[in-house]
């Protein structure tokens, strides 16, 4: 066979005899149905590259948690298993991917490898939860948990433990499929001294050991970055997770595809030159694919007909259905956000939270940082508690850094002091390069070419959201 032989389209190839086949990776030449060693290596390279791209999409929720844990420990000086980091200021919250800027976060990461965890949770108005490292909630704590705000004992056992062995009267026992956990809570009672009481009464530790109060790390006011890293660091975190965590049955196909790339729980992460090249390209392409899932979610329909708004969380709490894992759906969310709860995934009238997003204006054009837009929030927003509009960077997915030093520079809500409200009860909010004259209180700035998006949150959504009788407006480009 000669180099000048006509190439056969891939779909028409017989894969037999002498053929020159046109493929997306260039021509493949067969001689008596086989190919040479160089072509064999090209096929392996392409095979591994495709697997790396898809492995990025699959592993997004896990690696995001790994990166968050490492970054938080380094930024806030976490030294003990039961240290809680309290995030309250703009700088502190700006480290978290799509953080809510309205209320504080109180967060802890802990592992079950040293034994099951026992939590004696205090009574009162708090909202908390425990998540595994695939970002699936194991249980709520506080008002939405089994204790219903009355306080109680929780026991969290690891992947290899039998929950029945830890059952006791009055204790709520849950099993995690990962060793690593996220434990978080929010203080809902603003009565002076309530947080201090929670600090004193929340005691926890290993089952069978003396339980102690936590150390609360407060007032650091540092800038930090919990966005999942890119390139080699992304795969290092995934390799670390696979070394530390058992492989679930649903994930065995993925771990099989990663092994030829030097990522497995029973081997050191030391990719050779070939593997490094493929992993770097796979991470970059995988992120582009995942960003596309977030920007243009082909598995979802706009919430309101003819508009650009989507409901952000569009999968089930287990992240799987009877016939498939919801890989694309969860990747779209966990690329630009972190954590799930029952209230986020399955809000009901008067309880939970709704997260809405759009990346386009009313004309269907992608939003830009060098232009200015108006968003009209109609009156009577169906939220029993409050609503908020928060601005995020498309690159980092963290709260947008526009040089502002107050929460209102990046997040506006129905509780914002001084927010300008129209005579009919609607609110005009502005996002963009320049504030319209007289509208500075309702404006959030964008800078340079740092692309952006927003989350519109409804806390305790009401019937008008679910029956779609209330409709949000689209962004409208204006001249400021």
C-alpha positions in Angstrom: 0.0 0.0 0.0 1.3 3.4 -0.9 1.0 6.8 0.8 -0.9 8.1 -2.2 -3.7 5.5 -1.9 -7.1 7.1 -1.5 -8.4 7.2 2.1 -11.7 5.5 2.8 -14.2 7.3 5.1 -14.1 5.7 8.5 -17.8 4.7 8.4 -17.2 2.9 5.1 -14.0 1.0 6.2 -14.2 -2.8 6.1 -11.2 -3.1 8.6 -9.9 -5.9 6.4 -7.1 -6.4 4.0 -5.1 -3.4 2.8 -6.9 -0.1 3.6 -6.1 3.5 4.2 -8.8 4.9 6.6 -9.5 8.5 7.2 -10.1 9.1 10.9 -10.3 12.2 13.2 -6.7 11.5 14.3 -5.4 11.2 10.8 -5.1 8.3 8.3 -4.8 4.7 9.7 -3.2 2.3 7.3 -4.0 -1.4 7.4 -1.8 -4.0 5.8 -3.4 -7.4 5.7 -5.9 -6.2 8.4 -3.2 -5.1 10.8 -1.3 -1.9 11.5 2.3 -1.1 12.5 3.6 -0.4 16.0 3.5 3.4 15.6 -0.2 3.3 14.6 -0.9 1.0 17.5 0.6 3.7 19.9 -1.4 6.4 18.2 -4.6 4.4 18.9 -3.7 3.9 22.5 -2.9 7.6 22.9 -6.2 8.6 21.5 -8.0 6.0 23.6 -6.4 7.2 26.8 -7.0 10.9 25.9 -10.7 10.2 25.3 -10.9 8.4 28.6 -9.1 11.2 30.4 -11.6 13.8 29.0 -14.5 11.8 30.3 -12.9 10.9 33.6 -12.7 14.6 34.3 -16.4 14.9 33.8 -17.1 11.9 36.0 -14.7 12.9 38.9 -15.7 16.6 39.1 -17.7 16.3 42.4 -15.0 14.2 44.1 -12.0 16.3 43.1 -13.8 19.5 43.9 -14.2 18.3 47.5 -10.5 17.2 47.7 -9.3 20.6 46.6 -11.6 22.4 48.9 -10.4 20.4 51.9 -6.7 21.0 51.1 -7.2 24.7 50.4 -9.3 25.4 53.6 -6.9 23.6 55.9 -3.9 25.6 54.5 -5.7 29.0 54.5 -7.2 28.7 58.0 -4.6 26.7 59.9 -6.7 23.6 60.5 -4.8 21.2 62.8 -7.5 19.0 64.5 -10.1 16.6 63.3 -12.9 18.6 64.9 -11.7 22.1 64.0 -14.5 24.2 62.5 -13.7 27.1 60.1 -16.2 30.0 60.3 -16.5 31.9 57.1 -18.3 35.3 57.5 -16.5 38.1 55.7 -16.5 38.7 51.9 -12.8 37.6 51.7 -13.5 34.4 53.6 -16.5 33.4 51.6 -14.9 34.4 48.3 -12.8 31.3 48.5 -15.7 28.9 48.1 -17.2 28.0 44.7 -20.5 29.8 44.2 -20.7 30.7 47.9 -23.9 32.2 49.3 -22.9 35.6 50.7 -25.9 36.2 52.8 -25.3 33.9 55.8 -22.1 32.6 57.5 -20.6 29.1 56.9 -19.4 26.9 59.7 -17.4 24.0 58.1 -15.4 20.9 59.0 -13.7 18.1 57.1 -13.0 14.8 58.9 -12.2 11.2 58.0 -13.7 8.0 59.2 -10.6 6.0 58.7 -9.8 6.4 62.4 -13.3 5.2 63.5 -16.9 6.1 63.3 -17.9 9.6 64.3 -20.3 10.5 67.1 -21.9 14.0 67.2 -24.0 15.3 70.1 -25.9 18.1 68.4 -27.4 20.9 70.4 -31.1 22.0 70.3 -32.1 25.3 68.7 -32.5 27.0 65.3 -29.7 25.7 63.2 -29.4 24.1 59.8 -26.6 21.6 59.2 -25.7 18.5 57.4 -23.1 15.7 56.7 -22.0 15.0 53.2 -19.8 12.3 51.7 -17.0 13.2 49.2 -19.2 12.6 46.2 -21.2 15.5 47.7 -24.2 13.4 48.5 -25.9 14.3 51.8 -26.0 11.5 54.5 -28.2 13.4 56.8 -29.4 16.9 57.8 -28.7 18.3 61.3 -30.9 20.7 63.3 -34.3 21.9 62.1 -34.3 19.9 58.9 -32.7 16.8 60.5 -34.1 13.9 62.4 -33.8 15.9 65.7 -36.1 18.6 64.3 -34.2 21.3 66.3 -34.5 19.4 69.6 -30.9 18.2 69.6 -29.8 14.6 69.4 -27.0 12.1 68.9 -25.8 11.2 65.4 -23.4 8.4 64.6 -21.7 8.3 61.2 -20.0 5.0 60.3 -17.6 4.3 57.4 -17.8 2.3 54.2 -16.7 -0.9 55.9 -18.9 -0.7 59.0 -22.3 -2.2 59.7 -24.6 0.5 60.9 -26.6 -2.0 63.0 -23.6 -2.6 65.2 -23.7 1.0 66.4 -27.5 1.2 66.9 -28.5 2.6 70.3 -31.6 4.1 71.7 -32.1 7.8 70.7 -29.2 7.8 68.2 -29.5 8.4 64.5 -27.0 6.2 62.6 -25.9 6.8 59.0 -23.4 5.0 56.8 -21.1 6.9 54.4 -19.6 5.4 51.2 -16.5 7.5 51.6 -14.1 7.9 54.5 -13.9 11.7 54.1 -16.8 13.8 55.2 -17.9 17.4 55.2 -19.8 18.6 58.2 -21.4 22.0 58.1 -24.0 24.1 59.9 -25.5 27.6 59.9 -26.8 29.5 62.8 -30.4 30.7 62.2 -31.1 32.1 65.7 -29.5 35.6 65.9 -30.2 36.0 69.6 -27.1 37.2 71.4 -25.2 34.4 73.0 -26.8 31.6 70.9 -23.8 30.9 68.8 -21.7 30.7 72.0 -24.1 28.2 73.4 -23.9 26.0 70.3 -20.1 26.1 70.5 -20.2 24.8 74.0 -22.9 22.2 73.6 -21.8 20.7 70.2 -19.4 18.0 71.3 -18.1 15.2 69.1 -15.4 12.7 68.4 -14.8 9.0 67.9 -17.4 6.5 69.1 -16.3 5.1 72.4 -14.0 8.0 73.2 -14.5 11.1 75.3 -16.4 13.7 73.2 -15.1 17.3 73.3 -16.2 20.7 72.0 -14.7 21.9 68.8 -12.2 24.6 68.1 -13.8 27.4 66.1 -11.4 29.3 63.8 -12.9 32.7 63.4 -11.8 36.2 62.2 -9.0 35.2 59.8 -10.4 37.4 56.9 -8.1 35.8 54.4 -8.3 35.5 50.6 -8.1 31.9 49.5 -9.1 29.6 46.6 -11.1 26.4 46.8 -11.7 26.1 43.0 -10.6 22.6 41.8 -7.1 23.0 40.3 -6.2 22.4 36.7 -3.7 20.3 35.0 -1.5 17.8 36.9 -2.8 19.0 40.3 -6.4 17.9 39.3 -5.2 14.3 38.7 -3.0 14.3 41.8 -6.1 15.0 43.9 -8.1 12.3 42.1 -5.2 9.8 42.6 -5.1 10.7 46.3 -8.9 10.2 46.7 -8.7 6.8 45.0 -5.9 5.8 47.3 -7.9 6.9 50.4 -11.4 5.8 49.4 -13.0 2.5 48.5 -14.1 2.2 44.9 -17.9 2.0 44.7 -19.4 -0.6 42.3 -20.8 2.1 40.1 -17.3 3.6 39.6 -15.3 0.5 38.7 -15.5 1.1 34.9 -14.0 4.6 35.4 -11.1 3.3 37.6 -10.4 0.7 35.0 -10.0 3.4 32.4 -7.7 5.5 34.6 -5.2 2.7 35.4 -3.3 2.9 32.0 -2.8 6.6 32.8 -1.1 5.8 36.1 -4.0 6.6 38.4 -5.1 3.8 40.7 -5.4 3.3 44.4 -2.6 0.7 44.5 0.1 2.6 42.7 2.0 5.9 43.3 1.0 8.9 41.2 4.0 9.2 39.0 2.8 9.6 35.4 5.5 9.3 32.7 6.0 11.8 30.0 3.4 10.2 27.7 0.8 10.0 30.5 1.5 13.5 31.7 0.8 14.9 28.2 -2.4 13.0 27.9 -3.6 14.0 31.4 -2.9 17.7 30.8 -4.8 17.6 27.5 -7.5 15.5 29.0 -8.0 17.9 31.9 -8.2 20.9 29.6 -10.6 19.3 27.2 -12.6 17.8 30.0 -13.0 21.1 31.7 -14.2 22.7 28.4 -16.8 19.9 28.1 -17.9 20.3 31.7 -18.2 24.1 31.3 -20.4 23.5 28.3 -22.6 21.3 30.3 -23.1 24.1 32.8 -23.6 26.9 30.2 -25.7 24.9 27.8 -27.3 22.0 29.7 -28.7 19.8 27.0 -30.4 17.5 29.5 -32.6 20.4 30.9 -35.3 22.7 29.7 -35.6 26.4 30.6 -37.8 26.8 33.7 -39.9 29.5 32.1 -40.8 29.0 28.4 -39.1 31.4 26.1 -36.5 32.6 28.7 -32.9 31.7 29.5 -33.3 30.6 33.2 -32.5 27.1 34.3 -33.0 25.3 37.6 -29.4 24.6 38.6 -29.8 21.4 40.6 -31.3 18.9 38.1 -30.5 15.4 39.4 -31.4 13.1 42.3 -29.7 13.1 45.7 -28.0 9.6 45.0 -26.8 11.0 41.7 -28.2 8.0 39.9 -31.4 6.5 38.6 -32.4 2.9 38.2 -30.8 2.6 34.8 -27.9 5.1 34.8 -25.7 7.5 36.8 -26.5 11.2 36.3 -22.9 12.0 35.3 -23.6 15.0 33.1 -26.3 16.5 35.4 -24.1 16.4 38.5 -21.0 17.6 36.6 -22.9 20.7 35.4 -23.7 21.6 39.0 -20.5 20.5 40.8 -18.3 22.3 38.2 -19.7 25.6 39.3 -21.0 24.8 42.8 -20.5 22.7 45.8 -22.7 20.5 48.1 -26.3 19.3 47.9 -29.0 18.9 50.5 -32.5 17.5 50.4 -33.8 21.1 50.5 -31.6 22.1 47.5 -32.5 19.1 45.3 -36.1 18.6 46.3 -37.5 22.0 47.6 -41.2 22.1 48.5 -43.6 24.9 49.0 -42.4 26.9 52.0 -39.2 24.9 52.6 -35.8 24.5 51.0 -34.0 26.6 48.5 -34.2 27.1 44.7 -31.1 28.0 42.6 -31.7 29.5 39.2 -29.1 30.6 36.7 -28.7 32.0 33.1 -25.7 32.8 31.0 -27.5 34.7 28.3 -29.5 37.9 27.8 -33.0 38.1 26.6 -31.8 38.1 23.0 -30.1 34.8 23.5 -26.5 36.3 23.5 -23.9 35.2 25.9 -23.4 37.7 28.8 -20.2 39.8 28.6 -18.1 41.6 31.1 -17.6 44.7 29.0 -21.3 45.5 28.7 -24.0 46.5 31.1 -27.3 44.7 31.8 -30.5 45.3 33.7 -32.4 42.5 35.3 -35.9 43.4 36.5 -37.1 41.2 39.4 -40.9 41.3 39.3 -42.8 42.2 42.5 -44.0 39.5 45.0 -41.1 37.2 44.6 -42.4 33.8 45.8 -39.9 33.3 48.7 -41.1 33.1 52.3 -37.7 34.1 53.7 -35.8 36.2 51.1 -34.3 36.2 47.6 -30.8 37.0 46.5 -28.8 37.6 43.3 -25.1 36.7 43.5 -22.4 37.4 40.9 -19.7 34.8 40.1 -16.7 34.5 37.9 -17.1 32.1 35.0 -13.4 31.2 35.3 -13.1 30.5 39.1 -16.9 30.0 39.8 -16.2 31.8 43.1 -17.8 35.1 44.1 -16.8 37.8 41.5 -13.7 39.8 42.5 -14.5 43.3 41.2 -12.4 45.2 43.9 -15.4 45.7 46.2 -14.9 45.2 49.9 -18.6 44.7 50.9 -21.0 41.8 50.4 -23.3 44.2 48.4 -20.6 44.6 45.8 -21.1 41.0 44.7 -24.5 40.0 46.1 -27.8 41.9 46.3 -30.9 40.5 48.1 -34.3 41.5 49.4 -32.6 42.2 52.8 -30.0 44.5 51.4 -30.2 47.9 53.2 -30.8 50.8 50.8 -31.9 48.6 47.9 -33.9 50.8 45.5 -37.4 49.4 44.9 -39.8 50.5 42.1 -43.2 51.9 42.8 -44.9 48.6 41.8 -42.6 46.6 44.1 -40.3 45.3 41.3 -36.5 45.8 41.6 -34.1 46.7 38.8 -30.7 45.2 39.4 -27.7 46.1 37.2 -24.6 44.0 36.3 -21.8 45.2 34.1 -19.0 47.5 33.2 -20.6 50.8 34.3 -23.4 51.7 36.7 -26.3 53.7 35.2 -26.5 57.1 36.9 -28.5 57.0 40.1 -28.5 53.2 40.2 -25.3 52.6 42.1 -27.0 50.9 45.1 -28.5 48.2 42.8 -25.3 47.6 40.8 -22.6 45.0 40.7 -19.5 45.7 38.6 -17.7 43.4 36.2 -14.1 44.0 35.1 -12.0 43.4 32.1 -12.7 40.2 30.3 -13.6 38.2 33.4 -16.8 36.5 32.2 -19.6 36.1 34.8 -22.9 34.4 35.7 -25.4 34.8 38.5 -27.4 32.6 40.8 -30.8 33.8 41.7 -31.8 32.1 45.0 -35.3 31.8 46.5 -35.3 30.7 50.2 -38.4 28.9 51.2 -40.0 29.1 47.7 -43.7 29.5 47.5 -46.4 28.1 45.1 -45.9 30.9 42.5 -42.5 29.5 41.7 -43.6 25.9 41.3 -46.7 26.6 39.2 -44.7 29.2 37.2 -47.3 31.9 37.7 -44.4 34.2 38.8 -41.8 34.7 36.1 -38.4 36.2 36.4 -37.2 38.7 33.7 -34.3 38.1 31.4 -31.1 40.3 31.4 -31.4 43.2 29.0 -28.4 44.9 27.6 -28.5 48.7 28.2 -26.3 51.8 27.5 -25.0 53.0 30.9 
